[in-house]
Amino acid sequence: MVPDRMPVLVRLSATDWSVDTPGGLEGDLERTVQVSRWLAERGVDLIDVSSGGNVPDPQIPVGPGYQTGFATRVRRAVSVPVSTVGMITEARQAELVLATGQADVVMMARALLADPRWWHRAAHQLGHELPWVPQYARVLDRHVY
C-alpha cells in the first residue's frame, strides 16, 4: 500500500510504433486514453506519456517534441496532470508545451545528462535567474550561458 503522502506517477507507452510487429503494442492511443482514465479514477497523481521501447527496430518518426501529441490527447481526457517527453531540449520549446496546454509537466533526461547546467541556461533564456548552490557559485564570473 502506498501512503497517501507519497505521489504515484505512472509512465505509459502510447504506442510502440509497430502495431503489426509480433509482440507489438496491441491497441492505439485511444486504449492509452482509457487506461489513463482508469488510473486517474484510482488516484494516480500524474500520468507520464511516452512511446516506443517495447519491440526491436521500431520505425519512429523522431523529431523535436514528437511524443507531445500523445500527452495532449491524454490530458484532454483526464483530470490529473500529464507529462510529456521526447526530444524536448530547448527552454523555449519546453515553455511552449506548457504555455499552450499540451502537457502539465515536461520530463527531461538526455538533455540534462548532456548539460548538467541546463536549468540555469534555460532560466536565463526565459528571463529568470536561479540561485546557484554554494559549491558552484564560484564559477559565476566565468560561466557563459
Phi and psi restraints in degrees (value plus and minus 20) as a CYANA .aco file:
   2 VAL   PHI    -107.4   -67.4
   2 VAL   PSI     108.4   148.4
   3 PRO   PHI     -81.8   -41.8
   3 PRO   PSI     128.3   168.3
   4 ASP   PHI     -77.3   -37.3
   4 ASP   PSI     -51.6   -11.6
   5 ARG   PHI     -95.8   -55.8
   5 ARG   PSI     -29.1    10.9
   6 MET   PHI    -121.5   -81.5
   6 MET   PSI     102.0   142.0
   7 PRO   PHI     -90.4   -50.4
   7 PRO   PSI     127.9   167.9
   8 VAL   PHI    -133.8   -93.8
   8 VAL   PSI      98.2   138.2
   9 LEU   PHI    -134.0   -94.0
   9 LEU   PSI     115.7   155.7
  10 VAL   PHI    -144.2  -104.2
  10 VAL   PSI     110.8   150.8
  11 ARG   PHI    -120.9   -80.9
  11 ARG   PSI     108.4   148.4
  12 LEU   PHI    -137.3   -97.3
  12 LEU   PSI     125.6   165.6
  13 SER   PHI    -117.4   -77.4
  13 SER   PSI      90.4   130.4
  14 ALA   PHI     -88.7   -48.7
  14 ALA   PSI     -50.2   -10.2
  15 THR   PHI    -178.4  -138.4
  15 THR   PSI     137.7   177.7
  16 ASP   PHI    -130.9   -90.9
  16 ASP   PSI      -9.5    30.5
  17 TRP   PHI      46.0    86.0
  17 TRP   PSI      -2.2    37.8
  18 SER   PHI    -172.8  -132.8
  18 SER   PSI      35.8    75.8
  19 VAL   PHI     -76.9   -36.9
  19 VAL   PSI     -53.2   -13.2
  20 ASP   PHI    -105.2   -65.2
  20 ASP   PSI     -21.0    19.0
  21 THR   PHI    -106.5   -66.5
  21 THR   PSI     114.9   154.9
  22 PRO   PHI     -74.5   -34.5
  22 PRO   PSI     109.4   149.4
  23 GLY   PHI      66.5   106.5
  23 GLY   PSI     -22.6    17.4
  24 GLY   PHI     -91.0   -51.0
  24 GLY   PSI     144.1   184.1
  25 LEU   PHI     -85.2   -45.2
  25 LEU   PSI      99.3   139.3
  26 GLU   PHI    -103.3   -63.3
  26 GLU   PSI     105.1   145.1
  27 GLY   PHI      95.1   135.1
  27 GLY   PSI    -185.1  -145.1
  28 ASP   PHI    -170.3  -130.3
  28 ASP   PSI    -185.3  -145.3
  29 LEU   PHI     -79.3   -39.3
  29 LEU   PSI     -55.8   -15.8
  30 GLU   PHI     -85.1   -45.1
  30 GLU   PSI     -50.6   -10.6
  31 ARG   PHI     -87.6   -47.6
  31 ARG   PSI     -59.9   -19.9
  32 THR   PHI     -82.8   -42.8
  32 THR   PSI     -59.7   -19.7
  33 VAL   PHI     -81.2   -41.2
  33 VAL   PSI     -64.3   -24.3
  34 GLN   PHI     -84.0   -44.0
  34 GLN   PSI     -64.3   -24.3
  35 VAL   PHI     -81.3   -41.3
  35 VAL   PSI     -59.1   -19.1
  36 SER   PHI     -82.4   -42.4
  36 SER   PSI     -60.5   -20.5
  37 ARG   PHI     -81.1   -41.1
  37 ARG   PSI     -65.0   -25.0
  38 TRP   PHI     -81.5   -41.5
  38 TRP   PSI     -62.0   -22.0
  39 LEU   PHI     -83.3   -43.3
  39 LEU   PSI     -63.6   -23.6
  40 ALA   PHI     -81.8   -41.8
  40 ALA   PSI     -61.5   -21.5
  41 GLU   PHI     -82.9   -42.9
  41 GLU   PSI     -47.6    -7.6
  42 ARG   PHI    -115.6   -75.6
  42 ARG   PSI     -10.8    29.2
  43 GLY   PHI      75.3   115.3
  43 GLY   PSI      -8.8    31.2
  44 VAL   PHI     -81.8   -41.8
  44 VAL   PSI     121.2   161.2
  45 ASP   PHI    -110.0   -70.0
  45 ASP   PSI     -45.7    -5.7
  46 LEU   PHI    -177.0  -137.0
  46 LEU   PSI     121.0   161.0
  47 ILE   PHI    -134.4   -94.4
  47 ILE   PSI     101.4   141.4
  48 ASP   PHI    -120.7   -80.7
  48 ASP   PSI      96.8   136.8
  49 VAL   PHI    -120.7   -80.7
  49 VAL   PSI     100.6   140.6
  50 SER   PHI    -148.8  -108.8
  50 SER   PSI    -184.4  -144.4
  51 SER   PHI    -182.9  -142.9
  51 SER   PSI     142.9   182.9
  52 GLY   PHI      54.2    94.2
  52 GLY   PSI    -197.0  -157.0
  53 GLY   PHI      66.1   106.1
  53 GLY   PSI     -16.0    24.0
  54 ASN   PHI    -120.4   -80.4
  54 ASN   PSI     -40.0     0.0
  55 VAL   PHI    -155.8  -115.8
  55 VAL   PSI     135.8   175.8
  56 PRO   PHI     -93.2   -53.2
  56 PRO   PSI     127.0   167.0
  57 ASP   PHI      35.3    75.3
  57 ASP   PSI      28.6    68.6
  58 PRO   PHI     -91.7   -51.7
  58 PRO   PSI     135.3   175.3
  59 GLN   PHI    -116.3   -76.3
  59 GLN   PSI      73.4   113.4
  60 ILE   PHI    -124.0   -84.0
  60 ILE   PSI     105.5   145.5
  61 PRO   PHI     -99.9   -59.9
  61 PRO   PSI      56.5    96.5
  62 VAL   PHI     -91.9   -51.9
  62 VAL   PSI     118.0   158.0
  63 GLY   PHI    -195.5  -155.5
  63 GLY   PSI     148.3   188.3
  64 PRO   PHI     -72.3   -32.3
  64 PRO   PSI     102.9   142.9
  65 GLY   PHI      49.1    89.1
  65 GLY   PSI       3.2    43.2
  66 TYR   PHI     -82.6   -42.6
  66 TYR   PSI     -35.0     5.0
  67 GLN   PHI    -123.9   -83.9
  67 GLN   PSI     -22.9    17.1
  68 THR   PHI     -83.1   -43.1
  68 THR   PSI     -54.2   -14.2
  69 GLY   PHI     -79.6   -39.6
  69 GLY   PSI     -54.8   -14.8
  70 PHE   PHI     -83.9   -43.9
  70 PHE   PSI     -65.6   -25.6
  71 ALA   PHI     -83.3   -43.3
  71 ALA   PSI     -60.1   -20.1
  72 THR   PHI     -80.0   -40.0
  72 THR   PSI     -64.2   -24.2
  73 ARG   PHI     -83.4   -43.4
  73 ARG   PSI     -63.0   -23.0
  74 VAL   PHI     -86.0   -46.0
  74 VAL   PSI     -62.0   -22.0
  75 ARG   PHI     -79.3   -39.3
  75 ARG   PSI     -57.0   -17.0
  76 ARG   PHI     -87.3   -47.3
  76 ARG   PSI     -39.7     0.3
  77 ALA   PHI    -122.2   -82.2
  77 ALA   PSI     -33.8     6.2
  78 VAL   PHI    -145.3  -105.3
  78 VAL   PSI     143.5   183.5
  79 SER   PHI    -124.4   -84.4
  79 SER   PSI      -8.1    31.9
  80 VAL   PHI    -131.9   -91.9
  80 VAL   PSI     138.5   178.5
  81 PRO   PHI     -79.8   -39.8
  81 PRO   PSI     127.2   167.2
  82 VAL   PHI    -146.5  -106.5
  82 VAL   PSI     117.1   157.1
  83 SER   PHI    -133.1   -93.1
  83 SER   PSI     140.7   180.7
  84 THR   PHI    -150.7  -110.7
  84 THR   PSI     142.6   182.6
  85 VAL   PHI    -163.8  -123.8
  85 VAL   PSI     158.9   198.9
  86 GLY   PHI      89.8   129.8
  86 GLY   PSI      64.6   104.6
  87 MET   PHI      36.0    76.0
  87 MET   PSI      20.5    60.5
  88 ILE   PHI    -117.9   -77.9
  88 ILE   PSI      82.4   122.4
  89 THR   PHI    -140.9  -100.9
  89 THR   PSI     -33.8     6.2
  90 GLU   PHI    -133.0   -93.0
  90 GLU   PSI     128.2   168.2
  91 ALA   PHI     -79.2   -39.2
  91 ALA   PSI     -67.4   -27.4
  92 ARG   PHI     -86.5   -46.5
  92 ARG   PSI     -53.2   -13.2
  93 GLN   PHI     -83.9   -43.9
  93 GLN   PSI     -67.6   -27.6
  94 ALA   PHI     -83.4   -43.4
  94 ALA   PSI     -62.2   -22.2
  95 GLU   PHI     -81.9   -41.9
  95 GLU   PSI     -60.2   -20.2
  96 LEU   PHI     -83.5   -43.5
  96 LEU   PSI     -61.5   -21.5
  97 VAL   PHI     -77.7   -37.7
  97 VAL   PSI     -64.4   -24.4
  98 LEU   PHI     -92.9   -52.9
  98 LEU   PSI     -65.1   -25.1
  99 ALA   PHI     -85.8   -45.8
  99 ALA   PSI     -50.7   -10.7
 100 THR   PHI    -112.9   -72.9
 100 THR   PSI     -17.3    22.7
 101 GLY   PHI      55.4    95.4
 101 GLY   PSI      -0.4    39.6
 102 GLN   PHI     -89.6   -49.6
 102 GLN   PSI     -48.9    -8.9
 103 ALA   PHI    -179.0  -139.0
 103 ALA   PSI     143.8   183.8
 104 ASP   PHI    -112.3   -72.3
 104 ASP   PSI     -43.2    -3.2
 105 VAL   PHI    -162.8  -122.8
 105 VAL   PSI     123.3   163.3
 106 VAL   PHI    -130.2   -90.2
 106 VAL   PSI      98.6   138.6
 107 MET   PHI    -111.5   -71.5
 107 MET   PSI     119.8   159.8
 108 MET   PHI    -155.0  -115.0
 108 MET   PSI     127.7   167.7
 109 ALA   PHI    -159.5  -119.5
 109 ALA   PSI     -90.5   -50.5
 110 ARG   PHI     -78.5   -38.5
 110 ARG   PSI     -60.9   -20.9
 111 ALA   PHI     -82.5   -42.5
 111 ALA   PSI     -55.4   -15.4
 112 LEU   PHI     -97.3   -57.3
 112 LEU   PSI     -53.2   -13.2
 113 LEU   PHI     -86.7   -46.7
 113 LEU   PSI     -58.3   -18.3
 114 ALA   PHI     -92.8   -52.8
 114 ALA   PSI     -47.8    -7.8
 115 ASP   PHI    -161.6  -121.6
 115 ASP   PSI      70.3   110.3
 116 PRO   PHI     -80.3   -40.3
 116 PRO   PSI     -38.6     1.4
 117 ARG   PHI    -118.1   -78.1
 117 ARG   PSI      -3.4    36.6
 118 TRP   PHI     -70.9   -30.9
 118 TRP   PSI     -63.5   -23.5
 119 TRP   PHI     -79.6   -39.6
 119 TRP   PSI     -64.2   -24.2
 120 HIS   PHI     -88.0   -48.0
 120 HIS   PSI     -62.5   -22.5
 121 ARG   PHI     -83.6   -43.6
 121 ARG   PSI     -63.7   -23.7
 122 ALA   PHI     -83.0   -43.0
 122 ALA   PSI     -65.6   -25.6
 123 ALA   PHI     -79.4   -39.4
 123 ALA   PSI     -64.7   -24.7
 124 HIS   PHI     -80.4   -40.4
 124 HIS   PSI     -64.4   -24.4
 125 GLN   PHI     -83.1   -43.1
 125 GLN   PSI     -49.7    -9.7
 126 LEU   PHI    -114.0   -74.0
 126 LEU   PSI     -11.4    28.6
 127 GLY   PHI      65.7   105.7
 127 GLY   PSI       2.4    42.4
 128 HIS   PHI    -144.6  -104.6
 128 HIS   PSI     139.5   179.5
 129 GLU   PHI    -144.9  -104.9
 129 GLU   PSI     113.3   153.3
 130 LEU   PHI    -121.3   -81.3
 130 LEU   PSI     124.5   164.5
 131 PRO   PHI     -89.6   -49.6
 131 PRO   PSI     125.4   165.4
 132 TRP   PHI    -113.4   -73.4
 132 TRP   PSI     124.6   164.6
 133 VAL   PHI     -88.0   -48.0
 133 VAL   PSI     128.6   168.6
 134 PRO   PHI     -73.4   -33.4
 134 PRO   PSI     -55.3   -15.3
 135 GLN   PHI     -82.7   -42.7
 135 GLN   PSI     -45.3    -5.3
 136 TYR   PHI    -128.7   -88.7
 136 TYR   PSI     -29.5    10.5
 137 ALA   PHI     -79.6   -39.6
 137 ALA   PSI     -47.9    -7.9
 138 ARG   PHI     -85.2   -45.2
 138 ARG   PSI     -35.4     4.6
 139 VAL   PHI    -108.7   -68.7
 139 VAL   PSI     -24.2    15.8
 140 LEU   PHI     -76.2   -36.2
 140 LEU   PSI     -58.3   -18.3
 141 ASP   PHI     -91.4   -51.4
 141 ASP   PSI     -36.6     3.4
 142 ARG   PHI    -130.5   -90.5
 142 ARG   PSI     -30.9     9.1
 143 HIS   PHI     -94.8   -54.8
 143 HIS   PSI     113.9   153.9
 144 VAL   PHI    -136.3   -96.3
 144 VAL   PSI     108.2   148.2
